[in-house]
Amino acid sequence: MKSSSHFKFLQASILGILIILTFLHLLFSYSTLSLSCMWLLCISSLYYYSSRPNPVFLLDFSCFKPDSNQKCNLQSSQSFVRRTNRFTDESEEFMRKIFLKSGLGDETYAPKFVFQSNPEAKLESVMDEAQQGMFSAVSSLLSKTGIQPSLINSLIVTSGSFSPVPSLSSLIVNRFKLKPDVKTYNLSGMGCSSGVISIDLAANLLKKSKDIGYALVVINESISLNWYFGDSRPMLVTNCIFRVGSAAALITNDPSCRRVAKMELIQSLRTHHGASDRAYKAAFQEEDDKGNLGFALTKDLIPVAGAYLREHIKILAPRVLPLNQLAMYAYSVICSAATLGKNSKFKPILVPDFTKAFDHFCIHTGGKAVIEQVGRVLRLGDVLTEPARMSLHRFGNTSSSLVFYELAYFEAKRRIKGGDRVWMLAFGTGFKVGSLVWKSLSDLGQQSDNPWDDCIHNYPLKQ
């Protein structure tokens, strides 16, 4: 057996030497052709390295944690409702039932005006809420990264439903004294998906830039002016699940930051399904029959989220799945198309196994029903939806910043290791679905500004 192995090695060595000698013979016999090939190879390599997009890194991020005196449990919620004298007994009872089955705990945070003796939301209240969240998150982020405001090239600020004049981006420029040539973007009206969309925008700016730079993304939602004071049940639901939250992230295309950055952005995808009237109106801001402005979460929202998540992953799957899973997925699609309308023993896999592509999932924390729907569509068990369910319990639906509270949960639990892949998934009004795929560059641990620092030992909750 040993002599046979030795003979095979000798054969392979002789074959390798013959190949090298043949190549050298051709090189010297056809020098013009060889030089042309070498030049072509050099030019092709140069073009590839000069034209490929810059890598994009998440340098760091920070999540805002409000003061403890803003914690909103069932008792404080009921006290607020009664002090307003604007709700019927039926509406009050409806909100109580929604709160009890919402998945929210007793330590989520409400705006300051909710705790005042005369709870009236005014512009001053909403500006205070926006400044409190954004300033805290950005200050913490700049402090721990050591990045000076003068180094920031792009600023993207997003708030789903609050757009003051001057803009929120101008507010950040003024507060942190950003340089005059900073490029600013102010996004609004995009709902809970706008955090993912903002990161995607920042990444595209950095990928296409010829210069090394930093993009600051500030993700905020002000719910003070969006509190609903009528009796429409689809609008009353928002009072029960939306809570205060804000986040900030620093993105860069500096290759030297790879050694200190937390993650590299591998893939991003945005799909818009607003061409469908049903999808467009699944979550909608409007006035009720008495003229009260509110945000309606209709009964169509859950089925729409499921249907268009499937459409979204049809595009995402070929970009992220390993070859064996992609082959199985393609086969199932072919079988499904071939047996359409016929009886068949084939049961096609409509949704691929994304646990083969990702190690961790930060899925949309829109509410208990939304988390369950995403879990059903993607075939994710309780272990994989745990960060979403725990984030909903601790912080509520913080809208556009919600996926970063989940990422902070992973950090606090020290679950993300170097090389792990993380999928961020969020839905937004309109109806939009957004995905970010990150690759961790190191083991992620809990930091001093982590919003879970005082309570992570209590999670996950015991069933």
N, C-alpha and C positions, 0 to 999 in steps of 0.2 A: 504493500500500500504506500509505503514511504517512497520507494523507487518510482512508482507511478506518478506521485505528486511532484517529485523532483524532475521527471521527464517533461511533465506539462509546463512547469516553470521555465525549463530550458527552451521549450518550443516558443513560449510567449516572449521570452527575451530575444530570441533570434528574430521573431516576427517584428518586434519593436525596432530592432536595429535595421532591418531591411526597409521598414517604412521611413525611418529617418534618412537613410542613405538615398532612397528614392526621392524624397523631398529635396535634399541638397543637390541631387543631380538635376532636377527640374529647375531649381533656383538658379544654378550656374549656367544651364543650357539655354534657358529662356529668360535672360536677365531683364529684358524690357518688360515682358509680361509680369514677371515677378515684382519688379519695382512698381508697376502700375497697380497691382493688387495690394501691395503694401501701402501705397499712397491712399488708395480707396479705403482701406481698412482704417488708416489713421484719420482721414477726413470724416468717415462715418462715426468713429468713436468720439471725435471732437464735437460733431453735431449732436450726438446723443446726449453727451454730458452737459452741453451748453443749453440745449432746448428742453431738457426734462424739468418738470416743476420742482421748486425748492421743497425740501421736507418741511413739515409744519409741526411744531412742538407745543404742548401745553406746559408752560413753564411752572405755573401753579394756579390755584384758585382759592377763593374764600367765600364762605357762606355767612350770612348775617343771622345772629341770634338776638332777638329783642330782649328787653328787660323783663325780669321775672314778674313784675307787676302787670304785664300785659297778657299773662296766661289766661286762656279762655276755656273754662270747663262748662258743663251743662248749667250749673247754677248761675254763673255770671252771664251766660247767654240768655237764660230766661229772665234774669233781672233787667238786662238791656232791653229785651223785647217789651217787657211790661212798662218800663220807664218811658218808652217812646209813645205809648198810647196810640199806635197806628195799626195794630194788627187785631184781627178778630180772634175770638177764642178758638175757632176752627183752624185758623192759620197758625196760631201759637202751638196747638197740639200737633199739627202736621210737622212743623219744624222740629218739635221735640222728638217725634218718632224718627224723622230722617237723621237727626244727630245721633240717636242711640244706635242706629244700624249703619252709620256712615263709615265706621272704621277709624274715626278720629278719637284720640284720647283726650285727657283732661289737661294737657300741657301745651296745646297749640297756642298761637299768639294772634290776638286781634288788634286792630288799630286803637290808638289811645282814646279816641272820642267815644268808643264803646263803654268806657269805664267812667265817663264824666257824668255829673248829675243831670246835665241837660245835653243828652247825646245827639248832637246835631252835626252832621258831616258838612264841612265847608271847605273852600279851597285851601285855607290855612291848614286844615287837618290833613288833607291829602298831600300837600307839599311837605309837611313835617314827616309824614310816613315815608315819602320817597327819599327825602334827604337822609333820614335816619338810616334807612337800609343801604342806600347806595354809598354814602360817605363812609359808613362803618366797613363795608365789604372792601371797598377800594383802598382805604387806609391800611387795613390789615394785609391786603395783598401786596401793596407796594413796600410795606415794612418788611415782610418776610422774604421777599425776592431781592430787595436791595436795588430795585430798578427806579431810577429817578424819573419824574414826570416828563422831563425834557427829552427823554429817549423814546417816548411813545409817538409813533408815526400815525397810527389810526385809532380812532375811538368809535366804538359802536355801542349805543345805548338802546335798550328795548324795553318797552312797557306795553302790555297787551291792550290796555284801554285808557291810559292816561297820557295825554299829549299837550302839555302846557306851552305857553309862549312867554319868554324864550323857551327853547326846547330843553329836554333833560340833558342832552349832550352838551349844550351850552352851560348848563348848571355845573356839570363835571369839569369842563374846561376852566370855568371861573374859580371853582373851589380848589382845584389842584394845580392851577396856573400852567396848563399845557401850552406848548409852543405855538406860535401863530400859524405855522404851516401844517399843523396836525389836520388830517382828514377826518371829518366827523360824519357819522351816520346816525339818524334817529328813526328807529322802527316802531310802529304802533299798529294795533288792530290785528295782530297775528296770533293772539291767544297763547296757549300753553306751549306751542311749538317754537315760539320766537327765540328761546334760549338756544336751542339747537340750530335754528336758522342763522342766528347771529354768529355762532362759532363757524358755521359754514361760510358765511360772508367774509369773516376775518381770514379764514384759511385761503380762500380764493384770492384775496388781495395780496397776501404774503407769497403765495405760489407764483403769481405773475409778476411780482416786483423784482427788479434787478438789484435792489438795494436790500441790505440786511436791516430788519426793523422789528418793532414790537407793536402788537395790536391789543388794546385794552377793551374787553367786552364786559359791559355792565348790564346785568339782567335783573329787572325790577318789575314789581306789580303793585300798584296802589289800589286797594279795595275800598278805601273810605268812601269815595264818591259812587261806588258801584253797589252799595248796600241797597237792597230792594225793600220798599215800604208799602207794598200792595198785597194782594191776596191770590195772585196767579201762582199755582203750585209749581210749574216748571221754572219760575223765576225765584220762588222761595228756596229752592234747593241750593242755589249759589250762596245764600246766607249761611248755610249749614256746613259747607265743605271748604270754602276758600278762606285762606289765612295769610298772615303777613310773612313775607320772605323775600330775600334778595341775594344775589351772588355776583361775583366778579371773577374774571379769568384773564390771564395774560398769555397771549399766543405769540410765538416768534418763529422766524425762518432762519435763525442764526445756527449754523451747523455746530458751532462750538458749545452751544447750550445742550447738546444731546447728553452730556455727562451729568448735567444738573436738572434737566427737565423731568417732569413726571411721566409724560406720555407723548407718543407720536401719533398724529392723526393719519390713519391708514386709508380710510374711506369715508365719504359723506354722500348723502343722498336726500334730495327733497322732491316730494311728489305733491301735486296740487290737483284736487278732485272737485273743484268748484263748478265744473261744467254740469254736474248733477245738482238739480234743484234740491233734492232730498239731502244731499251732503252739505250744500251751501247753507241750508237753514237748520241743520242739526243742532247748532249752538248759535244763538242769535240775539243781538241786542235790539230791543224794541220797547214801545210803550204798551202798557196793558189797557184795558177798556176804560180805565179811569185816568189815563194820562201819566201813570207812574212809570218811570224808566227802569228797566231791568234787563237782566241777561237770562234768557230762557235756555235751559238744557232740556231739549225735547226727548220724547220716547225713541226717536230715530237715532239718537247719538250712539248708543251701544251697538246696534246692528251696523250702522255706518262705519264706526271705528273698526269693527271686525272685517267688513267687506273690503274697505280700502287699505287695511293693513295687509290683506292678502295680495292686493294689487301692488302694493309697495314692495313686498318681499319677492314678487316675481322679478323685479328689476334688481333688487339687492342680492338675491341668492347667487346668481352667476359670478358676482364680484367677490364674494367672501367664502363660499363653500369650498371645502377640499374636493379634489377631483372625484373621489369615490362617492361622496354625497351628491355632488353635482350630476354624476352619471345616473345615479338612482332617481334623482329628481327629474332629469330629462326623460328617463324611461317612463316614469309615472305619468308625465304630461302626454307623451306619445300614446300610451295605453289609454289614457282618459279620452283623448281626441279620437282614437280609433274605435273605441267602444261606445261612443256617445249615442245614447238612445237605444242601446242593445243590452241584453242580459249577458253578463260576463263574469267569470270567476275572478277577474282581476279587481283588486281594490286599490286604486292608485293612491300614492302618498301625495296628498294635495299640498302639504306644507313640509318642507325639508327639516331635518334635525339640526337646528341651529346650535345645539350644544356641542356639535362637532367643529363649529367655526368660532364660537365664543366661549370664554371661561366665566364671564360675569355679565349680568344683565341689569341695566338701569332703565326700567320700563316706565312708561307714563303713569304718574301717580295722580290721575284725575279723580279717582274715587274708587270705592271698593268694587263696584260693578265693572268699571273700566279695567282694573287690574285683573279681575277674574276673566273678562273677555279676552284680553291679551294672552293670559295664561292658557286659555282654551285653544286659541288660534295657533299659538306657537308651541303648544304641548309642553308647557313649563309647569313643573310641580311646585309645591309650597316652598321648597328649599330655594329655588331660583327666583321666585317672586317675593321672597322674604324682605329684601331691601326696600322694595316698593311699598309693601304692606306696613313695614315698620316706620318708614318715612311718613306715610299717610297718618299713622297713629300719633307720631311725635310732633309733626309740623303741619299736618293738614295738606290741602292742595295749595301749594305756593306758586302755582301757575308756571310761568316760563323758567323759573329757577329750580324746579322740582328735581330734575335729573342730577343736579350737583349736590343736593342734600343726600341723594342715594349714593353718589360717589364718595361723599364724606363718611357715610355709614360703612362702606367697604374699607376705607382708610382706618376708621376707628376700630374695626374688627381685625385689621391687619390681614385681610384675605387676598389682596392683590399682590402677586409676585412678579418679578421681572420676566418679561416675555408674554404675560397673560394678555388676552384680548378682551376688551370691554365694549359692549354694544349699548349706546344710548338711544332710546326711542321715545319720541314725543309726538302728540297730536295737537293740532291747532284749528281754530275756527277757519271756516272757508270752503272746504275742509282740507287740511294739510297734514302730511305725515313726514317726519324728519328723522334721519338716522345719522349717528356719528359712530365710527368704529375706531377705537384707540388701541394702541399697543403699549403696554407698560414698559418703561425703560429701567425700572428698578423695583425693589420691594417697597410698597407704599405703607407708611405707618401713620399713626395719629399725630397731629400737630397741636400746638397750644391753642390755636383759634378754631379747632374743630367744633362744630355746633353740638356734637354728641358727647363732648368730653365729660359732662357731669351725669350722664344717664346711660351710656352705652352698656354698662354692666346689667341693666334691666332688660336688654333686648338680646335675642328675639323674645317676644312675649310667650309665656307658657300657655298652651292651649287648654 
